[in-house]
């Protein structure tokens, strides 16, 4: 977490409530004064307060709005960097998986050719079926539109 952003939630929410009592014009019961309560509230979500609140902060600490904006910018930069790392890791994992699958298929085809040359058709057929099954599974995953076959997706 970037410096200065400790304790900041993804969607912070702040609510300001002001309340005051004012004397009503006409009392309800003779001899008793009645009061009317007026309440005003405002709230916001997100990393930045509304402009009026920023102006109030500036009255207390002149560079507060710049500091608040800088904090929000650092938080955004941090989120972007994290997401970029996650995407790059997912791409690298996919490439590694593809390379392993190609190597396994290549070894199976070579072994199948060797077994067919040695007149062992059963072992050759079994080893040749492995790349074919892998190819069919990959094609079915692409037909689903998401590159995954049934049961491979996220559970959420």
Residue pairs with C-beta under 8 A, 6 or more apart in sequence:
1 78
2 71
2 74
2 75
2 77
2 78
3 74
4 67
4 70
4 71
4 74
5 71
5 74
5 75
5 78
8 47
8 71
8 75
11 45
11 46
12 45
12 46
12 47
13 43
13 44
13 45
14 43
14 44
14 49
15 41
15 42
15 43
16 41
16 42
16 43
17 39
17 40
17 41
18 39
18 40
18 41
19 37
19 38
19 39
19 40
20 37
20 38
21 35
21 36
21 37
21 38
22 35
22 36
22 38
23 33
23 34
23 35
23 36
24 33
24 34
24 35
24 36
27 33
27 34
28 34
42 50
44 50
44 53
47 71
47 72
47 75
47 76
48 54
48 68
48 69
48 72
49 57
49 68
54 64
54 65
54 68
55 65
57 64
57 65
57 68
58 64
58 65
61 67
101 134
101 138
104 130
104 134
105 130
105 131
105 134
105 135
108 127
108 128
108 130
108 131
109 127
109 128
109 131
111 127
112 123
112 124
112 125
112 127
112 128
113 124
114 124
115 121
115 123
115 124
115 127
116 124
137 149
140 149
141 147
141 148
141 149
141 152
144 150
146 153
